[in-house]
Amino acid sequence: LVCTVNLMEGDMIVSGSDGFFDNIFDQEIVSVISESPGVDEAAKALAELARKHSVDVTFDSPYSMEARSRGFDVPSWKKFIGGKLIGGKMDDITVIVAQVKAVMIPDDEGVDEEKGQGDEQGSAVAVASSEQKEDSITT
C-alpha cells in the first residue's frame, strides 16, 4: 500500500508491528505522545505500555475486541456464566516514533531554503518482548 500524507513541522508519526497495535488503543498512543518530552521517551513508553497490556489477562485489548467482532469468543458454556474473550495478545512489539522537522538547506545562490526533511535524531525505535521474564526495551 502506497499513500501520500501531508505533514506539518511538529507532526508525530507512529509506526509499529501488529504486536504493538493489537495491545494499545489510538487514544493511548495520543496520550503517551502528548506526555512525552521527546521521540525516544515516547517510543520507550509506548512499547512498555503495549508490553504490559499484552500480558494482562483482564485488559480488553484491541485484539480481543476485534476477535469477538469476527465471531471468535469463548465456548458457549463460558458465555452462559458471563465469560468472554478478553486479554492482551503476547507478541513481539516494535514501535517507531518520528517527528517532522524542517531543515534549512542553502540553495545555489546562498539564500537559505526551508525543506521538509528530518534529521536522524528525529526518530526513535523501541522493542519490547512480552515473552521475556525481565522487562527490556532497546533503542
Residue pairs with C-beta under 8 A, 6 or more apart in sequence:
7 13
7 100
7 116
8 100
9 100
9 101
9 102
9 116
10 99
10 100
11 99
11 100
12 33
12 39
12 42
12 97
12 98
12 99
12 100
13 96
13 97
13 98
13 99
13 100
14 29
14 33
14 46
14 95
14 96
14 97
15 95
15 96
15 98
16 46
16 50
16 93
16 94
16 95
16 96
17 91
17 92
17 93
17 94
17 95
18 91
19 50
19 54
19 89
19 90
19 91
19 92
19 93
19 94
19 130
20 46
20 47
20 50
20 93
20 94
20 95
21 62
22 54
22 61
22 62
22 63
22 88
22 89
22 91
23 50
23 51
23 53
23 54
23 59
23 61
23 62
23 63
23 88
23 89
23 91
23 93
24 46
24 49
24 50
24 53
24 62
25 62
28 49
29 46
32 42
32 45
32 46
32 49
33 42
33 46
33 97
35 45
36 42
36 45
38 124
39 97
39 98
39 99
39 122
39 123
39 124
40 124
40 139
42 97
42 124
43 95
43 96
43 97
43 124
43 125
43 126
43 139
44 124
44 126
44 137
44 139
46 95
46 97
46 126
47 93
47 94
47 95
47 126
47 127
47 128
47 137
48 126
48 128
48 135
48 137
50 93
50 95
50 128
51 93
51 128
51 129
51 130
51 135
53 59
53 61
53 88
54 61
54 88
54 89
54 90
54 91
54 93
54 130
55 88
55 90
55 130
56 87
56 88
57 86
57 87
57 88
58 86
58 87
59 86
59 87
59 88
60 86
61 86
61 87
61 88
61 89
63 88
63 89
64 85
64 86
64 87
64 88
64 89
67 73
67 85
68 84
68 85
72 85
73 79
73 84
73 85
74 83
74 84
74 85
78 84
88 130
90 130
90 131
91 130
92 127
92 129
93 127
93 128
93 129
93 130
94 125
94 126
94 127
95 125
95 126
95 127
96 123
96 124
96 125
97 123
97 124
97 126
98 118
98 122
98 123
98 124
99 118
99 122
99 123
100 116
100 118
100 122
101 117
101 118
101 119
101 122
102 114
102 115
102 116
102 117
103 114
103 115
103 117
103 118
103 119
104 112
104 113
104 114
104 115
105 112
105 113
105 114
105 115
105 117
106 112
106 113
107 113
124 139
125 139
126 137
126 138
126 139
127 137
127 138
128 135
128 136
128 137
129 136
